[in-house]
């Protein structure tokens, strides 16, 4: 089958049908990183469509699989030998587990590998059905059964999936029917004939789908089995104890733990110059089971007044920004969501003519909205002004211990308080992680990065609930090691408190998904935040910097701006050291005692250090760019028969010398070889020229060959030969353009 647009449509519809098998997986199972597997399908279908040699297809797929397994399950870099050794050792162990038929003991790394192999096989089968058999009804029928069964007996809703499957299935079966008829009748087709078939097919599918959606539907004869099964499961104590909740923002965090069900319901949209986290409240009392607020201290303020929350110190450089928020109709709290560094609340709707009342509880920093009668009002539209901090590393690393002169004793005790029953091993682990760190910031970064290890898994569906005598953080750190943001953030906050570092627990939302630009001129971006974006993270207090956010949850990133180029006092020698402050995770790249190069513009040590740091921080992007470049280069090489003639025509059009004939004749032979007109071994140029002329029904190749042979024998050409033969050469090149 040719690499034309109809073939591309066939592969696209095949991909869409296979994609329907993956859509429910993330919702109904513990499988994460579903986008990685979807991109693998795209890669596999693209390689099949391009008809690359099997060695290139296998190589690219294997590299992608290994890279994905490394990114998902291993902390080491892709080019580090240690992770390869661990992976292959794990591979051998799992082969033994399979031989013993202990299926539950298979590792997650091996399960991921098996899933990739399954997808690989499915892509091969679809390629075989499309190209060789030109029949895909069985796969289409099984896809329909798969999604309808899940829709009936699981929480997965397949309303849109059924429509997508019907459209893709009927389209691909209609196209395959066309190709089967053409093949059976041995008819030479033209593009117009193909359009005559496809236009009615598309019209029929569109008409059927529209009628099916618009037509009235009869009520189901049987009740929905999902509520029935759920009700019966609730009668089983083991299942009822799992305490499954629906994800979203809530105010009660006294008993954390248990599984969550995803919810894509929108909460609010916002227009801003970039994505940011949105706070709802903070909590300061950890009980061993969850978080509480130590009290309430409401303070009223008016619109456009400075919001009385803990502001950023004047020593911190900031960037002023604003955002316009539109809450969804289903949002039913009278609380404002806001970015860190909030200054003012502006242009709030609904507006009470007699005056709205704004209150902030300075204990948990939750901002509430009331009318003039003190009745709660849900904000619909409002604008917030806030400041984005630009921290300096030299300032962050200054705090090494608690100083009563810089931190109020009552404040410090409040944000380092821990329950008496906290197991000692929590503090022991925190001390072990931070044993080489000397300041609060480095210790916080060490604990934050600790949760990136492969032994900790982000999971919303299989999360344990601590027993009566268990501590929530201790259970996650040492027993289950599976959880979501509440587990990760609570653990980091508690671990830092065991080290005497003041922390608090923050609730709110991540930045959401980009929707569009509000208008092309301003470039302001519009984001949508759903219940699935509900999140929690940690803030650490530094006397000279205020509350600084940290993101310990695996797979999440709340980037803060830190200037590592500033010079100043380090944490090790605050009086004499003037070396640049480095990132907490950065190793010492050069000897601080070594003298500086006399030429600051050609410091080889600094250049090498900067290069290593750049590669260390950007190696993933570099690998992706190299893979992308290699893929584009492979596609161009594979399709060289289509673009090479045009390139040759352009190159030799500007050549005027007669001796260019030799080079032009050589590239002409190469182009014929790429086109499929190969010259046989020991075949003379005259015989090969007659073969070319008979194929194209011309005499031009023979005439050009005679001129070329005269040049070979005499090594000279009459003046104007290239001008005469160039037209012959150009006509032959054009005949190879498909």
N, C-alpha and C positions, 0 to 999 in steps of 0.2 A: 504494500500500500504506500502511495506517495506521501511525502511530507507536505501536504497542502492543507488548506483551511478546513475542508470536510473531515480530514483525518484528525486535525487538531480538535474539532468539535467532538468526535468520537471519544478521544482520550479524555477530554474535559468532562463529558457526561459519565464516563466510567469512573473518573475520580470523584465526582459528586455522589454517585451511588455508594462508593466505598466510604466516603466521608460520613454518610448517614450511620454507618456502623460505629464510628468513633464518637459521634456527638453525645450519646447517652453515657459513655464510659466514665467521663469525669464526674458526672452527677451521681451515678449509681454505684461506683466503685471507689477504691482508694487511689486510683491512678492520677498522678499529677503530671504537669508539663505536657498536656495533650497537644499544645501547639507544636512541640518538637516532633511528634509523630505525624501530624498533619503536614508539616514541611517535608518530612521524609517521603510521604506519598507524592507530594508535588515533584520532588527531585526524581523519584523512581519513574513516574509517568513521563516526565520531561526526557529522561534518558532513553526510555523506550520509544518515544515519539521521534527522537533524533536518530534512532538506529545506530547509536554508537557501538563500537566493538565491545564484545562481552568483557574484555579485560578492563576497559575504561569504566564500564558500568559497575562492575564488581568493585573496582578500586574506590570509586567515588562513594558508593554506598557503604562500604566497610569503613572508610575514613569517617563518614558522617555518623555512623553508628557508634564507633569508638569515641568520637568527640562528644557525642550526646551523653553516653554513659559516664564519661569523665565529668562533664559539666553538672550532671544531675546527682551523682552519687559520691564523687571524690573531691577532696579539698585540694589535692595537688594539681599542678598545671598539667596540660595535655602532653607536653614534651618532657615531663619528668619521668624517669625510668621507674620510680618507686610505685606509681599507681599501676603501671603495666604489670609489674610483678604481682601486686596484690590482686589485680583483676584476673590474671590467668591462674593464680592459685585458687581463687574463689571459683573459677570456671571448672577446674579439676574436682574440687570438693563437691560442686553441685552435680557433676556427672555421677559421682558416687551416690549422692542422695537420690538421683533418679533411678539408678540401678537398684537401690534399696526400696524404692517406691514410697519414700517419705516426702510426699508432695508439699506438705505444709512447711518443711524445713528449707525450701528453696530460698535463696537470698534475693533481695530486691534487685541487685545488679543483674543476676541471672534471669530473673523474671523480665526485666527490661529488654535484655538481649533476645529472649524468646519472643517477646512481643514484636520487636523489630523484624525478626525472621518471619513471623506470621504475616506481617504487613508486606514484606518482600514477596512471599509466596502468593499472596492475594493479588498484588500488582501483576505478577507473572501470569496468573490464571486469567485475569481480566484482559491482559494483552493477548493471550492465546485465544480467548473467546472472541475478541474483537477482530483480530487480524486473520487467524487461521480458520476458525469455525464460523465466524460472522454470525454468531448466535449468543445471546446473553440473557435469554428469558429466565433460565433457572436462577441465575444470580439475582435478577430483578425481582422474581417471585419470592425468593428467600429474604431479600431485603424488606419487602412489604410485610412478610410474616414476622420478621425480627422486630420492626418498629411497632407493629400493632400489638404484639404480645407485651412488649415493654410498656406501651401506652395503657394497656388493660390492667396489668398486674403490678406495676411499679409507679412511683410518683412522676416518672418521666412523661411529659406531654408531647405527643407526636402529631399535633394538629398541623403545624407547618411542615413537619418532616414528611407526612404523607403527600402533601401537595408537591413538595420538592421532588420526592421520589417518583411520583407519577409523571411529572413533567420530564425529568431526566430519563426515566425508563422508556416512556413512549417515544421520545426523540431518538434515543440510541437504537431502539428496535426498528423504528421506521427507516433510519439511515442504513442499518444492516440489511433490511429487507431489500432496499434499493440495490445495494452492492451484490447481494445474492442473485437477484434477477439478472443484473448485468453480466455476472460471471457465468451463470447457467446458459444464457442466450448468446454469450460471446458478442456483445454489442459494443461498438466503440462510441463512447459518450463524449459530448461536448458540455462545457460549463452551463450553457443555456438549458440543456436537457436536465441537468442536476437541479437547477433552480425550479424548473417546472414540477419536480417531485417534492422538493423541500418546502416551497411556499405553501402548498395545500396542507402538508404535514404540520407545519408550524401553526397554521390557522386552525386546524382541527384540534390540536392540543390546547391552544389558547382558548378556543370556544368551549371545550369540554371542562377546562379548569374553572373558567368564569361561571359557567352554568352550575357546576358542582358547588362552588362557594356560595353563589347567590340563592340556590334552590333551598326550600325549607327542608329541615331535617326532622325525622321522626324521633320521638323520645326513646331512650334505650329500653329494651324489654327487661333486661336484668339490671339490678343496681350496680353501681361502681364497686368493683371488688376491693379496691385499695383501702377505703375506709373500713370495710368489713375485716380485712386481714389485719389492719392496724389495731382495730378494737380488740381482736382476739389476741394479738401479740401483747397488748397492754395487760391482759390477764395473766401473762407469764411473768413472775417476779423478776427473773433474770433480765428480760428484755425491758420491762418497765423501769428498772433501776438505771438504765443507761441514760435516761433523762435527755432526750433529743429535743433541741430547741431550733427555732428558725433564726437565721442570722439577721443582725440588724442592731441598731443602737437601742439600749435600755438603761434604766437608771439603777437597777438592783444588781450589784456585783458581790453580794455577801457570800455566795456559794458558787464558785467557778467550777468548770469542768463539764464533761458530757459532750455529746456530739451536736453538730449543727447541720441544718439543711439549708442549702443555698437559696437565695432570694434575689432576683434581678429587678425587683420593684424600685423605680427611681425615687430618690429622696430630694435632691435639689440639683440645679444646674448653676454654673457660675461662669462669668466672663472675666478673664484676667490675662495678664501677659505671660503666664506660665502656670504649671501645675504645682500644687502645694498640699500639704496635709491640713485638715480642718479639725480644730479642737472643739469638744463639747464640754468637757469638765476634767478635773484632776481629782485624785484621791490619795490620801496620805496614811491611812491606817491599814496595815496588813494583819489579818486575823489568823492566818494559817489555812483558811478555807477560801478567802476572797478579800475584797477591799471595801473599806468604809470611809466615811468622812468624819473627821474628829469633831466637827461642829458646824455652825453656820453663822456667817457674819455678813448679812446683806447690806449693800450700800447703793443708794439710788443715784442716778445721774441722768442728765438730759441728752437728747439727741445732739450730736456734734460736739459734746463735751469729751474730754479725754477719758477713756475707759479706765477706772481705777483698779487695774490689775498690775502684777509685778512687771514693771517695764524694763527694757534693756538699759544697762548702764551707759552713761555718756562715753565711756571709754571704747565702746563697741561701735565700729563703723556700720552704717545701715544704708539700705536702698529703700526709698519710699515707694509703695505700690498701693493700688486699690483694686477691689473686685466687686462686681455686682452679682448678687445671689438671688435666684428665683426658686423658692421651695415648691415641691410638688403638692398637688391637692391632697394627697394621702398623708402628708407630714402633719402630725397632730401634737407636736410639742411646742411650748411657748419659749423655747430656747433658741438662741442664735448660735450658729456654727461660725467659727472665725479662724483665721490663720494665726500662728504664733507671732508675737510682736504687734498685736492689734493696738491702734491708737483711738479711732473713732468709729461710731456707727452713724451712717448718714442715710437720708432719703428712704425712710422706712414706710412700708405699706403693710396693712391698712393704717391710715392716719386718723387718729381720734381728734376731732376739732377742739375738744376740751383738754387735750394734752395726753400723750402717752407717758407711761412710767417705765423707765429702764432700770433694772437692778442687776448687780453683779455680786455673787457670793464670793468674797475674797478668800474664803477657805478652799473652795474647790474650783474657783474661777469660772463658774457657770453663769452665763449672761441670760437673764429672763426678760420677757416683754409683757406689759400689762396695759390696760386702758386706764382712764382716769378714775374708775371705780375699783381699781386693784384686781380686776378680773383678768385671768390669763388670756392672752391673745397670741394666735399663731402667726408669726411673721411670714408674709408672702413674698415681698420684694424688699431688699435693702442693699446698701453699699457699705463696705468696710474699708477703712484706711489702715494700713499696717506697714511695718518696717521689716525688711529682710536683713538679718544680721550678716556681716562679713567678719568672721572671727579671724584672729591672728594666732598662729600656733604658739608664738612666744608668750602670749597672754594666757592661753589655755593651760599650758604646762606649769604655770607658776605655783599653783596650789598643791602642796605636798602633804599637808596635815591640817587638822582643825585648829584654827586660831580664834580664841574668844574675842579678840579685838576686831575681827572682820566679820564674824558670824555670831548673831545673837544666840545665847545658850539655849533659850527656850525653842527658838526656830530650829536649831541644830538637833535638839533632842526629839522634836516632833518628826523630822524627816529621816531620822536614823532608828526610830523605834521599831522593835521586832517582838513577836510573841515569845513568851517564855519557853514554850514547848518546841521551838524551832530546832530540828536535829542538828547536832554539831557538825555533821559532815558537809552541810551546806557552806558553812564558813571555811572549813578546811579546803573544799574545792575552790572557793573564791581566792583564798590565799595561794593555792597552788597555781592557779591561772595567772595571777598577778605578781608572782614572787620576784620577777626581775624588773618590775615597774616601780618608779619612785614618786610619781605624781598622780593626782586624781584622774586627769584626762587619759593618760596612758593606761591606767587600770580600767577605766570605763571602756576604752576601745578594745582592750584585751578580752574583757568579759563579753562585749558585744560580738566580737568575731569568733568567740569560742563556740557559739551556737551554729556556726556554719559547717561544723564537722558533719560527716556523713552519718554518724550514729544518731543524730537528731533529725526527725522527720516532721515536716509540716503536714498536718492531717486534720480535717474537720469532721470526719465521719466515724473514726474509731478512737475516740478520746476517753480516757478513763476518768472516773469520778472518785476522788479520795474517800476512803472509809472514815469512820468516826475518829479513829486514832491515827490517821495519816495526815501529813502536811501536804498541801497542794503543790508547793514548789519542790519539796523533797521528792515527792512521787514522780514528778516530771523529770527531774534532774537525774535520778538514779534508777528508776523502775521503768516507767512507760516510755520515756523519751520520744513521745508522739504527742502532738498538740498543735494548737493554732496560736494566734497572736497573744491571747491572754496568758498562755503558758510561758511563752518566751519572754514577754515583757515583765510579767510578775517575777520570773526567776532572776532576770537581770537586776531589777530594782532591789530585790531582797538580798542578792549576793553582794551588791555594792554597799547596802546598809550594814552588812556584817563586817565590812572593811572600814566603817565609819564615814562613808561618803553619803551625803544627803541626796535622796532621790524621791521622786513621786511618780505615780502611775497615771497615764494620760489616756483618755478615751476620745474617739472622734471618728474621722473618716480619712481614707487615703484620697489621693487627688482625682480619682475617677478616670473616665475614658474621654479622649478627645472626640468632639462631635464635628465642629466646623469652625471657621473664622467668622466673627461677628460681621465684619465687612473687610473687603480687600484693602482698603486704604489704611486702616489703623493696625491691622494685624492682630487684634485682640482675639484670643482663643476662647472657645466655648467648650466646657467640660460637663459631663453628666456623672453624678455620683449616685450609686444605688445602695441598697442594703448590703450587697456583697462587699462594698467598700468599707463597711464598719470595721474599726481597727483599734488597737491599743498599742502604745509604745511607752518609752521611758524618758523622763527629763532629769538631768543631773544638775545640781546647783554648784556653781563656782562663784566665790565671793566677788571676783572682779569681772565676771561675765554674765551673771544671772543664770536663769534656767536654760540649759543647752539640751536639745533633743538627741536621742539615740534610738536606733532601730535594730533590735536584736532578732526580730522574726525572720526566719529563713525564707528567702525569696522576695523580701521587701527591701525597699531602699528609700530613705528619707534624707536625701543629700543636703548637707549644710555646707556653706561656703567657708573654707578655711584657707588663709593665705600662709603657705609654708615657706615662702621666700623671705619673709621678714627676718631680721636678725635681732638678737637680743639675748637675754639671760636664759640659760637652759635650766632644767630642773636639777641637774647634778651639781652645777657650780654657779650659783645665782649672782655672784659678784664679779667673777673674772672672765667667764666664758662669753665670747662674742661670735661663736660659730652659728651658722644658720640652723634654726630649729627644724627638725625633720619629722616626717609623719611617724606616728607611733609604731606602725607596722614596718617602717623602712629600716633596713639594716644599715649599719655604718658602711658607707661606700669608700671612704678614704680616711686616711689617718689625720685626726685633728691636729696632731703635733707637727705634721709636715709643713714646711714653708710653702707659701703661695708662689705660683709661677710669676716670674717678673713680667711676663706678657699676659695681661688679663684677657686679651682677645684670643689667645691660643693656648689655653690651659687644657692639655691633653687629659689629665686626670679628671677635671671637671666635665669635659666633653664625654669621656667614657662613662663617668658616673651618671650624667644626665641621660645618656643613651640607654644605660642599663635600667634606670628608673622608668624611662618612657616605655621600654619593652615590657617591663614588669607590670606596669599599670594598664597597658593597652594591648597586651598580647592576644587577647580574645578578639578584639576588633581587627588586629592585623591578620590573624588566621582567617577570620571571616572574609576580609577583603581579598586575601590571597586565594581562598577557595572560590569566591565570586569571580575574580579575575581568571582563574584557571577554567571555571565553567564557561565564561564568555569566550575565552580563547579556544576551548574545545568546540564550542558551537560554531565559531567562525571557521575553525579548521575543518569541521565536518561539512560545512556549507561552502567551502572554498570554490567548489565547482560553479556556484551561482554568481559570486562576486569577483572571482579572479579574472574572468574575461574583461570585465569593465575596467579593472585595475590595469591590466596589460595594455588595453587600448589607450588609456590616459597616459601611461608611462612612455610608450613608443611614439605617441603622436607628436611629441616635442623633440624627438631625435632626428637629426638631419644628415649625419655622416653616413656614407655608403657602407662602412664596415659594421654598422649596426645590424646588418642582415644576419650575421652569424648568431648573435645573441637572440635576435627575434625568431629565427628558425628553431633554435633550441627550446625556447619557451613555448613555441607552437607545438612541438612534439610532446612536451610535458603536459600541455593543456589537452591534447588529444588523449593522452594516457589517463588523465583525470576524468575525461568525458566517457571513457570506456572503450576507446579505439586503441587497443594496445598493439604495439609493434612486436611481432614475433621474434624469437631468437634467430639470429643469422639472416633475417629478412633485409634485403637491400632497400635503400631509400626509394629507388624507382618503383619496386614492387609495392612498398608501403604507400607511396604516393598514389599509385593506381587504385589501391584498396580504399584510400580516403576519398578519391574522386568518385569511385563507384558508389560509396555509401551516401555521399552528398549530391550525386548526379552533377558533377562539375569537372572541369579540367584545370582548375586553379592550383591545386596542390602539385600536379605534375610540372606545370610551368614554373612554380616557385622552386621546386626541387632542382630543376635544370639550372636555374640561376645560382642556387646554393652550391651545387656540385662544381660548377665552373669556378666559383670562389675557392672551393677546397683544393682544386687542382692547380690553379694559377696564383692563389693568394693575393689576387688583385681584382678589382672590379671597375668597369667603366664608370666614368663620372655620371651621376644621376641614376645609378642602378637602384638605390634605396627608394628614391622617389617613385620609380616605376613599379618596384615590387611591393611597396608598402600597401598599396590598395589590395593586391592579392592576399597578402598576409592578414590584413584587417578583415577582409571578407571571410576568410577561413576561421578566424577567431570568433567572429559573430555567429558562425554556424554552430558553435559549441555552447551558445547561451541557451539554457533550457527555458 
